[in-house]
Amino acid sequence: MTNQHPITPPPDLVQQWASEKCYDKFDCLYELHIATRAAQWVADQELEACVKWLEWNHSDLLSRELHAARRPKPLSLKEQAYAALDAYIYGNPDHNDKQNTYNIIRQALEQLDD
């Protein structure tokens, strides 16, 4: 029997991470990829423990605010399109920004019904 640390990721999760494709050349180092994913997993476990503690101590609002602050939701496509328009109109975007703005707005428009 081995002494496994309580925050060690489950073996099946490590197996899943090992099978993931790498999109970043630097991230394709097996050990670095597994260590990064494990660190993210542990941070999520810690955050959830903190949120539960706050909930147990009747701090529901604070627990939601903590979770939102530490794991913000990505912007919706609509929010991205508004931000891209604002940056395009009020900012001074370079060519790459213009292309990115165009692509985001195009994707948002494609989601609309005709």
Order of alpha helices (4+ residues) and beta strands (2+ residues): alpha-alpha-alpha-alpha-alpha
